[in-house]
Amino acid sequence: CLNQCTSYDPELLDQVIETQCRVLHADALVKPGCTVMIKPNLVMKRKPDDATTTHPAVVAAVVRAIKRRGAGR
């Protein structure tokens, strides 16, 4: 299940990432206090708006979702 996101607004991104976390059962994978490595697609040096690498706003939304689950504390 994929969700479309029409902007990089942090609140909208948080909603979409939370939906994906539920679909992927992230709560079963990410436990409080655990360490999580996030590997964005950074194949080449490009501007975020070129849409060839992971947008920094998406990375930030994933980090927020992981932290809400207690990782890294």
Predicted model as a PDB file, atoms N, CA, C, CB and O in Angstrom, pLDDT in the B-factor column:
MODEL        1                                                                  
ATOM      1  N   CYS A   1       0.843  -1.175   0.000  1.00 66.00           N  
ATOM      2  CA  CYS A   1       0.000   0.000   0.000  1.00 66.00           C  
ATOM      3  C   CYS A   1       0.895   1.248   0.000  1.00 66.00           C  
ATOM      4  CB  CYS A   1      -0.962  -0.007   1.226  1.00 66.00           C  
ATOM      5  O   CYS A   1       1.708   1.435   0.905  1.00 66.00           O  
ATOM      6  N   LEU A   2       0.741   2.068  -0.988  1.00 76.00           N  
ATOM      7  CA  LEU A   2       1.497   3.317  -1.068  1.00 76.00           C  
ATOM      8  C   LEU A   2       0.552   4.481  -0.869  1.00 76.00           C  
ATOM      9  CB  LEU A   2       2.239   3.441  -2.422  1.00 76.00           C  
ATOM     10  O   LEU A   2      -0.619   4.416  -1.243  1.00 76.00           O  
ATOM     11  N   ASN A   3       1.062   5.539  -0.283  1.00 81.00           N  
ATOM     12  CA  ASN A   3       0.274   6.739  -0.076  1.00 81.00           C  
ATOM     13  C   ASN A   3       0.922   7.891  -0.813  1.00 81.00           C  
ATOM     14  CB  ASN A   3       0.130   7.058   1.422  1.00 81.00           C  
ATOM     15  O   ASN A   3       2.139   8.069  -0.771  1.00 81.00           O  
ATOM     16  N   GLN A   4       0.095   8.670  -1.487  1.00 85.00           N  
ATOM     17  CA  GLN A   4       0.592   9.845  -2.186  1.00 85.00           C  
ATOM     18  C   GLN A   4       0.616  11.023  -1.230  1.00 85.00           C  
ATOM     19  CB  GLN A   4      -0.273  10.162  -3.426  1.00 85.00           C  
ATOM     20  O   GLN A   4      -0.267  11.182  -0.387  1.00 85.00           O  
ATOM     21  N   CYS A   5       1.640  11.841  -1.379  1.00 87.00           N  
ATOM     22  CA  CYS A   5       1.765  13.044  -0.571  1.00 87.00           C  
ATOM     23  C   CYS A   5       1.929  14.214  -1.540  1.00 87.00           C  
ATOM     24  CB  CYS A   5       2.977  12.947   0.442  1.00 87.00           C  
ATOM     25  O   CYS A   5       2.834  14.213  -2.375  1.00 87.00           O  
ATOM     26  N   THR A   6       1.062  15.198  -1.428  1.00 88.00           N  
ATOM     27  CA  THR A   6       1.026  16.276  -2.404  1.00 88.00           C  
ATOM     28  C   THR A   6       1.945  17.448  -2.090  1.00 88.00           C  
ATOM     29  CB  THR A   6      -0.355  16.771  -2.528  1.00 88.00           C  
ATOM     30  O   THR A   6       2.084  18.359  -2.905  1.00 88.00           O  
ATOM     31  N   SER A   7       2.576  17.436  -0.914  1.00 91.00           N  
ATOM     32  CA  SER A   7       3.504  18.508  -0.575  1.00 91.00           C  
ATOM     33  C   SER A   7       4.495  18.014   0.470  1.00 91.00           C  
ATOM     34  CB  SER A   7       2.744  19.755  -0.062  1.00 91.00           C  
ATOM     35  O   SER A   7       4.363  16.907   0.991  1.00 91.00           O  
ATOM     36  N   TYR A   8       5.474  18.837   0.767  1.00 93.00           N  
ATOM     37  CA  TYR A   8       6.456  18.508   1.796  1.00 93.00           C  
ATOM     38  C   TYR A   8       6.124  19.176   3.124  1.00 93.00           C  
ATOM     39  CB  TYR A   8       7.848  18.920   1.343  1.00 93.00           C  
ATOM     40  O   TYR A   8       7.000  19.362   3.969  1.00 93.00           O  
ATOM     41  N   ASP A   9       4.865  19.533   3.302  1.00 96.00           N  
ATOM     42  CA  ASP A   9       4.412  20.102   4.563  1.00 96.00           C  
ATOM     43  C   ASP A   9       4.649  19.077   5.676  1.00 96.00           C  
ATOM     44  CB  ASP A   9       2.905  20.512   4.485  1.00 96.00           C  
ATOM     45  O   ASP A   9       4.203  17.935   5.559  1.00 96.00           O  
ATOM     46  N   PRO A  10       5.339  19.463   6.750  1.00 96.00           N  
ATOM     47  CA  PRO A  10       5.664  18.499   7.814  1.00 96.00           C  
ATOM     48  C   PRO A  10       4.458  17.768   8.400  1.00 96.00           C  
ATOM     49  CB  PRO A  10       6.376  19.206   8.918  1.00 96.00           C  
ATOM     50  O   PRO A  10       4.541  16.569   8.666  1.00 96.00           O  
ATOM     51  N   GLU A  11       3.341  18.464   8.605  1.00 96.00           N  
ATOM     52  CA  GLU A  11       2.165  17.804   9.168  1.00 96.00           C  
ATOM     53  C   GLU A  11       1.599  16.762   8.216  1.00 96.00           C  
ATOM     54  CB  GLU A  11       1.095  18.831   9.506  1.00 96.00           C  
ATOM     55  O   GLU A  11       1.219  15.672   8.644  1.00 96.00           O  
ATOM     56  N   LEU A  12       1.540  17.085   6.928  1.00 96.00           N  
ATOM     57  CA  LEU A  12       1.054  16.134   5.930  1.00 96.00           C  
ATOM     58  C   LEU A  12       2.000  14.946   5.811  1.00 96.00           C  
ATOM     59  CB  LEU A  12       0.891  16.820   4.565  1.00 96.00           C  
ATOM     60  O   LEU A  12       1.559  13.798   5.745  1.00 96.00           O  
ATOM     61  N   LEU A  13       3.296  15.221   5.785  1.00 96.00           N  
ATOM     62  CA  LEU A  13       4.275  14.136   5.729  1.00 96.00           C  
ATOM     63  C   LEU A  13       4.161  13.222   6.946  1.00 96.00           C  
ATOM     64  CB  LEU A  13       5.691  14.703   5.633  1.00 96.00           C  
ATOM     65  O   LEU A  13       4.231  12.000   6.812  1.00 96.00           O  
ATOM     66  N   ASP A  14       3.986  13.800   8.122  1.00 97.00           N  
ATOM     67  CA  ASP A  14       3.838  12.994   9.334  1.00 97.00           C  
ATOM     68  C   ASP A  14       2.633  12.062   9.226  1.00 97.00           C  
ATOM     69  CB  ASP A  14       3.697  13.900  10.567  1.00 97.00           C  
ATOM     70  O   ASP A  14       2.710  10.902   9.631  1.00 97.00           O  
ATOM     71  N   GLN A  15       1.530  12.558   8.687  1.00 95.00           N  
ATOM     72  CA  GLN A  15       0.342  11.720   8.520  1.00 95.00           C  
ATOM     73  C   GLN A  15       0.615  10.554   7.574  1.00 95.00           C  
ATOM     74  CB  GLN A  15      -0.829  12.556   7.996  1.00 95.00           C  
ATOM     75  O   GLN A  15       0.257   9.412   7.863  1.00 95.00           O  
ATOM     76  N   VAL A  16       1.247  10.849   6.448  1.00 96.00           N  
ATOM     77  CA  VAL A  16       1.530   9.808   5.459  1.00 96.00           C  
ATOM     78  C   VAL A  16       2.518   8.785   6.016  1.00 96.00           C  
ATOM     79  CB  VAL A  16       2.082  10.431   4.166  1.00 96.00           C  
ATOM     80  O   VAL A  16       2.323   7.582   5.845  1.00 96.00           O  
ATOM     81  N   ILE A  17       3.572   9.253   6.677  1.00 95.00           N  
ATOM     82  CA  ILE A  17       4.565   8.337   7.239  1.00 95.00           C  
ATOM     83  C   ILE A  17       3.935   7.487   8.344  1.00 95.00           C  
ATOM     84  CB  ILE A  17       5.781   9.122   7.790  1.00 95.00           C  
ATOM     85  O   ILE A  17       4.242   6.300   8.451  1.00 95.00           O  
ATOM     86  N   GLU A  18       3.073   8.064   9.157  1.00 95.00           N  
ATOM     87  CA  GLU A  18       2.390   7.289  10.197  1.00 95.00           C  
ATOM     88  C   GLU A  18       1.509   6.204   9.581  1.00 95.00           C  
ATOM     89  CB  GLU A  18       1.544   8.215  11.087  1.00 95.00           C  
ATOM     90  O   GLU A  18       1.447   5.088  10.097  1.00 95.00           O  
ATOM     91  N   THR A  19       0.837   6.521   8.495  1.00 94.00           N  
ATOM     92  CA  THR A  19       0.033   5.510   7.798  1.00 94.00           C  
ATOM     93  C   THR A  19       0.919   4.374   7.328  1.00 94.00           C  
ATOM     94  CB  THR A  19      -0.719   6.129   6.602  1.00 94.00           C  
ATOM     95  O   THR A  19       0.575   3.204   7.494  1.00 94.00           O  
ATOM     96  N   GLN A  20       2.055   4.710   6.743  1.00 94.00           N  
ATOM     97  CA  GLN A  20       2.978   3.679   6.269  1.00 94.00           C  
ATOM     98  C   GLN A  20       3.554   2.870   7.435  1.00 94.00           C  
ATOM     99  CB  GLN A  20       4.115   4.317   5.459  1.00 94.00           C  
ATOM    100  O   GLN A  20       3.754   1.663   7.307  1.00 94.00           O  
ATOM    101  N   CYS A  21       3.817   3.511   8.547  1.00 94.00           N  
ATOM    102  CA  CYS A  21       4.324   2.789   9.723  1.00 94.00           C  
ATOM    103  C   CYS A  21       3.302   1.770  10.206  1.00 94.00           C  
ATOM    104  CB  CYS A  21       4.670   3.772  10.861  1.00 94.00           C  
ATOM    105  O   CYS A  21       3.671   0.667  10.610  1.00 94.00           O  
ATOM    106  N   ARG A  22       2.020   2.127  10.169  1.00 93.00           N  
ATOM    107  CA  ARG A  22       0.980   1.169  10.575  1.00 93.00           C  
ATOM    108  C   ARG A  22       0.923  -0.002   9.597  1.00 93.00           C  
ATOM    109  CB  ARG A  22      -0.403   1.863  10.656  1.00 93.00           C  
ATOM    110  O   ARG A  22       0.833  -1.155  10.019  1.00 93.00           O  
ATOM    111  N   VAL A  23       0.975   0.280   8.303  1.00 92.00           N  
ATOM    112  CA  VAL A  23       0.934  -0.770   7.288  1.00 92.00           C  
ATOM    113  C   VAL A  23       2.122  -1.719   7.436  1.00 92.00           C  
ATOM    114  CB  VAL A  23       0.921  -0.155   5.880  1.00 92.00           C  
ATOM    115  O   VAL A  23       1.985  -2.932   7.276  1.00 92.00           O  
ATOM    116  N   LEU A  24       3.276  -1.156   7.741  1.00 92.00           N  
ATOM    117  CA  LEU A  24       4.499  -1.956   7.864  1.00 92.00           C  
ATOM    118  C   LEU A  24       4.720  -2.516   9.271  1.00 92.00           C  
ATOM    119  CB  LEU A  24       5.691  -1.121   7.469  1.00 92.00           C  
ATOM    120  O   LEU A  24       5.741  -3.154   9.529  1.00 92.00           O  
ATOM    121  N   HIS A  25       3.776  -2.285  10.175  1.00 94.00           N  
ATOM    122  CA  HIS A  25       3.867  -2.778  11.554  1.00 94.00           C  
ATOM    123  C   HIS A  25       5.160  -2.302  12.237  1.00 94.00           C  
ATOM    124  CB  HIS A  25       3.798  -4.318  11.570  1.00 94.00           C  
ATOM    125  O   HIS A  25       5.858  -3.082  12.884  1.00 94.00           O  
ATOM    126  N   ALA A  26       5.453  -1.030  12.081  1.00 93.00           N  
ATOM    127  CA  ALA A  26       6.681  -0.456  12.640  1.00 93.00           C  
ATOM    128  C   ALA A  26       6.744  -0.604  14.155  1.00 93.00           C  
ATOM    129  CB  ALA A  26       6.790   1.013  12.265  1.00 93.00           C  
ATOM    130  O   ALA A  26       7.832  -0.713  14.720  1.00 93.00           O  
ATOM    131  N   ASP A  27       5.595  -0.609  14.814  1.00 92.00           N  
ATOM    132  CA  ASP A  27       5.602  -0.739  16.276  1.00 92.00           C  
ATOM    133  C   ASP A  27       6.147  -2.097  16.723  1.00 92.00           C  
ATOM    134  CB  ASP A  27       4.189  -0.540  16.830  1.00 92.00           C  
ATOM    135  O   ASP A  27       6.668  -2.224  17.831  1.00 92.00           O  
ATOM    136  N   ALA A  28       6.028  -3.100  15.871  1.00 93.00           N  
ATOM    137  CA  ALA A  28       6.580  -4.419  16.193  1.00 93.00           C  
ATOM    138  C   ALA A  28       8.085  -4.470  15.949  1.00 93.00           C  
ATOM    139  CB  ALA A  28       5.883  -5.501  15.366  1.00 93.00           C  
ATOM    140  O   ALA A  28       8.782  -5.322  16.500  1.00 93.00           O  
ATOM    141  N   LEU A  29       8.576  -3.561  15.127  1.00 92.00           N  
ATOM    142  CA  LEU A  29      10.001  -3.555  14.774  1.00 92.00           C  
ATOM    143  C   LEU A  29      10.817  -2.569  15.595  1.00 92.00           C  
ATOM    144  CB  LEU A  29      10.164  -3.235  13.314  1.00 92.00           C  
ATOM    145  O   LEU A  29      11.959  -2.850  15.957  1.00 92.00           O  
ATOM    146  N   VAL A  30      10.238  -1.425  15.884  1.00 94.00           N  
ATOM    147  CA  VAL A  30      10.955  -0.356  16.582  1.00 94.00           C  
ATOM    148  C   VAL A  30      10.498  -0.337  18.033  1.00 94.00           C  
ATOM    149  CB  VAL A  30      10.714   1.034  15.901  1.00 94.00           C  
ATOM    150  O   VAL A  30       9.346  -0.020  18.328  1.00 94.00           O  
ATOM    151  N   LYS A  31      11.396  -0.673  18.917  1.00 92.00           N  
ATOM    152  CA  LYS A  31      11.087  -0.729  20.345  1.00 92.00           C  
ATOM    153  C   LYS A  31      11.739   0.445  21.067  1.00 92.00           C  
ATOM    154  CB  LYS A  31      11.561  -2.069  20.955  1.00 92.00           C  
ATOM    155  O   LYS A  31      12.782   0.932  20.631  1.00 92.00           O  
ATOM    156  N   PRO A  32      11.142   0.907  22.164  1.00 93.00           N  
ATOM    157  CA  PRO A  32      11.754   1.993  22.934  1.00 93.00           C  
ATOM    158  C   PRO A  32      13.204   1.679  23.298  1.00 93.00           C  
ATOM    159  CB  PRO A  32      10.946   2.258  24.204  1.00 93.00           C  
ATOM    160  O   PRO A  32      13.524   0.586  23.764  1.00 93.00           O  
ATOM    161  N   GLY A  33      14.061   2.658  23.075  1.00 93.00           N  
ATOM    162  CA  GLY A  33      15.471   2.524  23.409  1.00 93.00           C  
ATOM    163  C   GLY A  33      16.329   1.889  22.334  1.00 93.00           C  
ATOM    164  O   GLY A  33      17.555   1.886  22.452  1.00 93.00           O  
ATOM    165  N   CYS A  34      15.722   1.352  21.290  1.00 94.00           N  
ATOM    166  CA  CYS A  34      16.532   0.701  20.258  1.00 94.00           C  
ATOM    167  C   CYS A  34      17.200   1.744  19.353  1.00 94.00           C  
ATOM    168  CB  CYS A  34      15.659  -0.258  19.415  1.00 94.00           C  
ATOM    169  O   CYS A  34      16.806   2.909  19.318  1.00 94.00           O  
ATOM    170  N   THR A  35      18.200   1.294  18.640  1.00 94.00           N  
ATOM    171  CA  THR A  35      18.897   2.143  17.680  1.00 94.00           C  
ATOM    172  C   THR A  35      18.412   1.787  16.289  1.00 94.00           C  
ATOM    173  CB  THR A  35      20.441   1.981  17.791  1.00 94.00           C  
ATOM    174  O   THR A  35      18.330   0.611  15.934  1.00 94.00           O  
ATOM    175  N   VAL A  36      18.090   2.799  15.503  1.00 94.00           N  
ATOM    176  CA  VAL A  36      17.593   2.589  14.144  1.00 94.00           C  
ATOM    177  C   VAL A  36      18.486   3.347  13.176  1.00 94.00           C  
ATOM    178  CB  VAL A  36      16.108   3.048  14.007  1.00 94.00           C  
ATOM    179  O   VAL A  36      18.806   4.515  13.398  1.00 94.00           O  
ATOM    180  N   MET A  37      18.884   2.683  12.110  1.00 94.00           N  
ATOM    181  CA  MET A  37      19.633   3.354  11.054  1.00 94.00           C  
ATOM    182  C   MET A  37      18.667   3.683   9.924  1.00 94.00           C  
ATOM    183  CB  MET A  37      20.821   2.470  10.545  1.00 94.00           C  
ATOM    184  O   MET A  37      17.934   2.815   9.451  1.00 94.00           O  
ATOM    185  N   ILE A  38      18.672   4.917   9.503  1.00 93.00           N  
ATOM    186  CA  ILE A  38      17.829   5.359   8.391  1.00 93.00           C  
ATOM    187  C   ILE A  38      18.749   5.608   7.212  1.00 93.00           C  
ATOM    188  CB  ILE A  38      16.996   6.650   8.756  1.00 93.00           C  
ATOM    189  O   ILE A  38      19.691   6.395   7.308  1.00 93.00           O  
ATOM    190  N   LYS A  39      18.477   4.936   6.094  1.00 93.00           N  
ATOM    191  CA  LYS A  39      19.335   5.023   4.920  1.00 93.00           C  
ATOM    192  C   LYS A  39      18.550   5.674   3.775  1.00 93.00           C  
ATOM    193  CB  LYS A  39      19.860   3.610   4.508  1.00 93.00           C  
ATOM    194  O   LYS A  39      17.863   4.983   3.022  1.00 93.00           O  
ATOM    195  N   PRO A  40      18.650   6.993   3.644  1.00 92.00           N  
ATOM    196  CA  PRO A  40      17.973   7.640   2.512  1.00 92.00           C  
ATOM    197  C   PRO A  40      18.714   7.368   1.203  1.00 92.00           C  
ATOM    198  CB  PRO A  40      17.860   9.159   2.748  1.00 92.00           C  
ATOM    199  O   PRO A  40      19.892   7.012   1.203  1.00 92.00           O  
ATOM    200  N   ASN A  41      18.016   7.539   0.113  1.00 88.00           N  
ATOM    201  CA  ASN A  41      18.612   7.391  -1.202  1.00 88.00           C  
ATOM    202  C   ASN A  41      19.408   8.656  -1.528  1.00 88.00           C  
ATOM    203  CB  ASN A  41      17.523   7.120  -2.279  1.00 88.00           C  
ATOM    204  O   ASN A  41      18.829   9.695  -1.843  1.00 88.00           O  
ATOM    205  N   LEU A  42      20.722   8.563  -1.451  1.00 84.00           N  
ATOM    206  CA  LEU A  42      21.600   9.703  -1.737  1.00 84.00           C  
ATOM    207  C   LEU A  42      22.641   9.302  -2.782  1.00 84.00           C  
ATOM    208  CB  LEU A  42      22.298  10.206  -0.437  1.00 84.00           C  
ATOM    209  O   LEU A  42      23.840   9.500  -2.586  1.00 84.00           O  
ATOM    210  N   VAL A  43      22.174   8.745  -3.879  1.00 83.00           N  
ATOM    211  CA  VAL A  43      23.061   8.197  -4.906  1.00 83.00           C  
ATOM    212  C   VAL A  43      23.969   9.259  -5.515  1.00 83.00           C  
ATOM    213  CB  VAL A  43      22.243   7.542  -5.999  1.00 83.00           C  
ATOM    214  O   VAL A  43      25.139   8.999  -5.795  1.00 83.00           O  
ATOM    215  N   MET A  44      23.430  10.440  -5.714  1.00 84.00           N  
ATOM    216  CA  MET A  44      24.226  11.502  -6.332  1.00 84.00           C  
ATOM    217  C   MET A  44      23.874  12.845  -5.712  1.00 84.00           C  
ATOM    218  CB  MET A  44      24.001  11.539  -7.861  1.00 84.00           C  
ATOM    219  O   MET A  44      22.810  13.010  -5.115  1.00 84.00           O  
ATOM    220  N   LYS A  45      24.770  13.790  -5.860  1.00 86.00           N  
ATOM    221  CA  LYS A  45      24.529  15.132  -5.321  1.00 86.00           C  
ATOM    222  C   LYS A  45      23.533  15.847  -6.240  1.00 86.00           C  
ATOM    223  CB  LYS A  45      25.875  15.949  -5.197  1.00 86.00           C  
ATOM    224  O   LYS A  45      23.858  16.217  -7.369  1.00 86.00           O  
ATOM    225  N   ARG A  46      22.333  16.028  -5.736  1.00 86.00           N  
ATOM    226  CA  ARG A  46      21.287  16.709  -6.484  1.00 86.00           C  
ATOM    227  C   ARG A  46      20.492  17.590  -5.525  1.00 86.00           C  
ATOM    228  CB  ARG A  46      20.359  15.690  -7.206  1.00 86.00           C  
ATOM    229  O   ARG A  46      20.519  17.390  -4.311  1.00 86.00           O  
ATOM    230  N   LYS A  47      19.793  18.551  -6.082  1.00 88.00           N  
ATOM    231  CA  LYS A  47      18.907  19.397  -5.287  1.00 88.00           C  
ATOM    232  C   LYS A  47      17.659  18.597  -4.919  1.00 88.00           C  
ATOM    233  CB  LYS A  47      18.526  20.699  -6.062  1.00 88.00           C  
ATOM    234  O   LYS A  47      17.216  17.756  -5.701  1.00 88.00           O  
ATOM    235  N   PRO A  48      17.087  18.845  -3.741  1.00 86.00           N  
ATOM    236  CA  PRO A  48      15.886  18.104  -3.333  1.00 86.00           C  
ATOM    237  C   PRO A  48      14.751  18.172  -4.351  1.00 86.00           C  
ATOM    238  CB  PRO A  48      15.395  18.627  -2.013  1.00 86.00           C  
ATOM    239  O   PRO A  48      14.035  17.190  -4.543  1.00 86.00           O  
ATOM    240  N   ASP A  49      14.584  19.302  -4.992  1.00 85.00           N  
ATOM    241  CA  ASP A  49      13.486  19.449  -5.949  1.00 85.00           C  
ATOM    242  C   ASP A  49      13.714  18.712  -7.261  1.00 85.00           C  
ATOM    243  CB  ASP A  49      13.262  20.896  -6.235  1.00 85.00           C  
ATOM    244  O   ASP A  49      12.800  18.638  -8.082  1.00 85.00           O  
ATOM    245  N   ASP A  50      14.907  18.166  -7.481  1.00 86.00           N  
ATOM    246  CA  ASP A  50      15.156  17.364  -8.683  1.00 86.00           C  
ATOM    247  C   ASP A  50      14.468  16.003  -8.588  1.00 86.00           C  
ATOM    248  CB  ASP A  50      16.667  17.177  -8.899  1.00 86.00           C  
ATOM    249  O   ASP A  50      14.303  15.321  -9.600  1.00 86.00           O  
ATOM    250  N   ALA A  51      14.067  15.605  -7.379  1.00 83.00           N  
ATOM    251  CA  ALA A  51      13.353  14.342  -7.133  1.00 83.00           C  
ATOM    252  C   ALA A  51      14.154  13.118  -7.578  1.00 83.00           C  
ATOM    253  CB  ALA A  51      12.011  14.358  -7.852  1.00 83.00           C  
ATOM    254  O   ALA A  51      13.580  12.132  -8.039  1.00 83.00           O  
ATOM    255  N   THR A  52      15.466  13.182  -7.441  1.00 87.00           N  
ATOM    256  CA  THR A  52      16.304  12.019  -7.762  1.00 87.00           C  
ATOM    257  C   THR A  52      16.884  11.377  -6.501  1.00 87.00           C  
ATOM    258  CB  THR A  52      17.442  12.429  -8.707  1.00 87.00           C  
ATOM    259  O   THR A  52      17.447  10.284  -6.561  1.00 87.00           O  
ATOM    260  N   THR A  53      16.749  12.043  -5.385  1.00 89.00           N  
ATOM    261  CA  THR A  53      17.198  11.506  -4.100  1.00 89.00           C  
ATOM    262  C   THR A  53      16.065  11.712  -3.086  1.00 89.00           C  
ATOM    263  CB  THR A  53      18.537  12.204  -3.617  1.00 89.00           C  
ATOM    264  O   THR A  53      15.082  12.394  -3.375  1.00 89.00           O  
ATOM    265  N   THR A  54      16.212  11.129  -1.922  1.00 90.00           N  
ATOM    266  CA  THR A  54      15.184  11.283  -0.890  1.00 90.00           C  
ATOM    267  C   THR A  54      15.174  12.725  -0.394  1.00 90.00           C  
ATOM    268  CB  THR A  54      15.429  10.300   0.289  1.00 90.00           C  
ATOM    269  O   THR A  54      16.210  13.262  -0.003  1.00 90.00           O  
ATOM    270  N   HIS A  55      14.017  13.335  -0.413  1.00 92.00           N  
ATOM    271  CA  HIS A  55      13.881  14.727   0.019  1.00 92.00           C  
ATOM    272  C   HIS A  55      14.164  14.812   1.522  1.00 92.00           C  
ATOM    273  CB  HIS A  55      12.453  15.280  -0.313  1.00 92.00           C  
ATOM    274  O   HIS A  55      13.691  13.973   2.289  1.00 92.00           O  
ATOM    275  N   PRO A  56      14.931  15.819   1.945  1.00 94.00           N  
ATOM    276  CA  PRO A  56      15.244  15.965   3.375  1.00 94.00           C  
ATOM    277  C   PRO A  56      14.008  16.036   4.271  1.00 94.00           C  
ATOM    278  CB  PRO A  56      16.073  17.201   3.585  1.00 94.00           C  
ATOM    279  O   PRO A  56      14.054  15.591   5.418  1.00 94.00           O  
ATOM    280  N   ALA A  57      12.916  16.583   3.769  1.00 96.00           N  
ATOM    281  CA  ALA A  57      11.689  16.658   4.571  1.00 96.00           C  
ATOM    282  C   ALA A  57      11.115  15.265   4.832  1.00 96.00           C  
ATOM    283  CB  ALA A  57      10.638  17.534   3.866  1.00 96.00           C  
ATOM    284  O   ALA A  57      10.526  15.028   5.886  1.00 96.00           O  
ATOM    285  N   VAL A  58      11.283  14.349   3.886  1.00 95.00           N  
ATOM    286  CA  VAL A  58      10.817  12.968   4.078  1.00 95.00           C  
ATOM    287  C   VAL A  58      11.698  12.266   5.113  1.00 95.00           C  
ATOM    288  CB  VAL A  58      10.829  12.184   2.729  1.00 95.00           C  
ATOM    289  O   VAL A  58      11.200  11.543   5.976  1.00 95.00           O  
ATOM    290  N   VAL A  59      12.996  12.484   5.017  1.00 96.00           N  
ATOM    291  CA  VAL A  59      13.918  11.898   6.001  1.00 96.00           C  
ATOM    292  C   VAL A  59      13.563  12.409   7.397  1.00 96.00           C  
ATOM    293  CB  VAL A  59      15.404  12.243   5.652  1.00 96.00           C  
ATOM    294  O   VAL A  59      13.520  11.631   8.349  1.00 96.00           O  
ATOM    295  N   ALA A  60      13.309  13.704   7.522  1.00 97.00           N  
ATOM    296  CA  ALA A  60      12.956  14.283   8.823  1.00 97.00           C  
ATOM    297  C   ALA A  60      11.655  13.689   9.357  1.00 97.00           C  
ATOM    298  CB  ALA A  60      12.828  15.810   8.713  1.00 97.00           C  
ATOM    299  O   ALA A  60      11.537  13.439  10.556  1.00 97.00           O  
ATOM    300  N   ALA A  61      10.684  13.461   8.483  1.00 97.00           N  
ATOM    301  CA  ALA A  61       9.407  12.869   8.912  1.00 97.00           C  
ATOM    302  C   ALA A  61       9.607  11.433   9.389  1.00 97.00           C  
ATOM    303  CB  ALA A  61       8.380  12.905   7.760  1.00 97.00           C  
ATOM    304  O   ALA A  61       8.975  11.012  10.358  1.00 97.00           O  
ATOM    305  N   VAL A  62      10.466  10.685   8.729  1.00 96.00           N  
ATOM    306  CA  VAL A  62      10.751   9.310   9.160  1.00 96.00           C  
ATOM    307  C   VAL A  62      11.448   9.330  10.516  1.00 96.00           C  
ATOM    308  CB  VAL A  62      11.628   8.569   8.110  1.00 96.00           C  
ATOM    309  O   VAL A  62      11.133   8.520  11.388  1.00 96.00           O  
ATOM    310  N   VAL A  63      12.386  10.245  10.697  1.00 96.00           N  
ATOM    311  CA  VAL A  63      13.083  10.359  11.989  1.00 96.00           C  
ATOM    312  C   VAL A  63      12.081  10.673  13.096  1.00 96.00           C  
ATOM    313  CB  VAL A  63      14.183  11.458  11.931  1.00 96.00           C  
ATOM    314  O   VAL A  63      12.136  10.083  14.175  1.00 96.00           O  
ATOM    315  N   ARG A  64      11.173  11.596  12.827  1.00 97.00           N  
ATOM    316  CA  ARG A  64      10.152  11.929  13.845  1.00 97.00           C  
ATOM    317  C   ARG A  64       9.301  10.707  14.181  1.00 97.00           C  
ATOM    318  CB  ARG A  64       9.243  13.084  13.351  1.00 97.00           C  
ATOM    319  O   ARG A  64       8.992  10.474  15.349  1.00 97.00           O  
ATOM    320  N   ALA A  65       8.922   9.933  13.182  1.00 96.00           N  
ATOM    321  CA  ALA A  65       8.095   8.738  13.414  1.00 96.00           C  
ATOM    322  C   ALA A  65       8.844   7.711  14.250  1.00 96.00           C  
ATOM    323  CB  ALA A  65       7.664   8.110  12.078  1.00 96.00           C  
ATOM    324  O   ALA A  65       8.269   7.099  15.150  1.00 96.00           O  
ATOM    325  N   ILE A  66      10.119   7.525  13.955  1.00 96.00           N  
ATOM    326  CA  ILE A  66      10.929   6.562  14.712  1.00 96.00           C  
ATOM    327  C   ILE A  66      11.095   7.040  16.160  1.00 96.00           C  
ATOM    328  CB  ILE A  66      12.323   6.367  14.040  1.00 96.00           C  
ATOM    329  O   ILE A  66      11.018   6.246  17.097  1.00 96.00           O  
ATOM    330  N   LYS A  67      11.320   8.327  16.327  1.00 95.00           N  
ATOM    331  CA  LYS A  67      11.460   8.873  17.682  1.00 95.00           C  
ATOM    332  C   LYS A  67      10.164   8.770  18.478  1.00 95.00           C  
ATOM    333  CB  LYS A  67      11.907  10.328  17.618  1.00 95.00           C  
ATOM    334  O   LYS A  67      10.190   8.547  19.688  1.00 95.00           O  
ATOM    335  N   ARG A  68       9.020   8.933  17.791  1.00 95.00           N  
ATOM    336  CA  ARG A  68       7.727   8.787  18.499  1.00 95.00           C  
ATOM    337  C   ARG A  68       7.566   7.369  19.040  1.00 95.00           C  
ATOM    338  CB  ARG A  68       6.541   9.129  17.553  1.00 95.00           C  
ATOM    339  O   ARG A  68       6.839   7.151  20.009  1.00 95.00           O  
ATOM    340  N   ARG A  69       8.230   6.427  18.430  1.00 94.00           N  
ATOM    341  CA  ARG A  69       8.167   5.042  18.888  1.00 94.00           C  
ATOM    342  C   ARG A  69       9.220   4.745  19.953  1.00 94.00           C  
ATOM    343  CB  ARG A  69       8.342   4.095  17.712  1.00 94.00           C  
ATOM    344  O   ARG A  69       9.328   3.609  20.415  1.00 94.00           O  
ATOM    345  N   GLY A  70       9.993   5.749  20.344  1.00 94.00           N  
ATOM    346  CA  GLY A  70      10.923   5.609  21.446  1.00 94.00           C  
ATOM    347  C   GLY A  70      12.344   5.239  21.088  1.00 94.00           C  
ATOM    348  O   GLY A  70      13.169   5.040  21.980  1.00 94.00           O  
ATOM    349  N   ALA A  71      12.650   5.143  19.813  1.00 94.00           N  
ATOM    350  CA  ALA A  71      14.015   4.789  19.413  1.00 94.00           C  
ATOM    351  C   ALA A  71      14.981   5.925  19.740  1.00 94.00           C  
ATOM    352  CB  ALA A  71      14.071   4.459  17.906  1.00 94.00           C  
ATOM    353  O   ALA A  71      14.624   7.102  19.685  1.00 94.00           O  
ATOM    354  N   GLY A  72      16.201   5.547  20.078  1.00 81.00           N  
ATOM    355  CA  GLY A  72      17.251   6.530  20.279  1.00 81.00           C  
ATOM    356  C   GLY A  72      17.176   7.312  21.573  1.00 81.00           C  
ATOM    357  O   GLY A  72      17.866   8.322  21.712  1.00 81.00           O  
ATOM    358  N   ARG A  73      16.384   6.893  22.502  1.00 63.00           N  
ATOM    359  CA  ARG A  73      16.271   7.633  23.765  1.00 63.00           C  
ATOM    360  C   ARG A  73      17.100   6.980  24.829  1.00 63.00           C  
ATOM    361  CB  ARG A  73      14.820   7.728  24.221  1.00 63.00           C  
ATOM    362  O   ARG A  73      17.135   7.457  25.964  1.00 63.00           O  
TER     363      ARG A  73                                                      
ENDMDL                                                                          
END                                                                             
